[in-house]
Amino acid sequence: MLPSSPGSIKTPNSYLGANLYQIATQDGIQSISMKVIWKMLATEYMKQAIQERECELLLQDAFLPKQVETPPSSNNRPELDFSWELIGSRVKLVLYDRL
């Protein structure tokens, strides 16, 4: 284990791009005191993912659609998508498309 300097270990504020927060909660049993749990919000992660995707599209003279069908139509079947696997830099683009 590497030694750490005083004050260098802090409570984390993000994990995998998502913001982390600690909140106090009760289990619904009045006799049990409050306990601290972690809450994860992906708002900043989503903003960053969209911004990066828009930059990638600009390089290709393309853009994200302004209006999309939400929720997907009832005949949407992603489990039946047998698209070819992508390699290299295109993998990053596919990951953002599926967010």
Order of alpha helices (4+ residues) and beta strands (2+ residues): beta-beta-beta-alpha-alpha
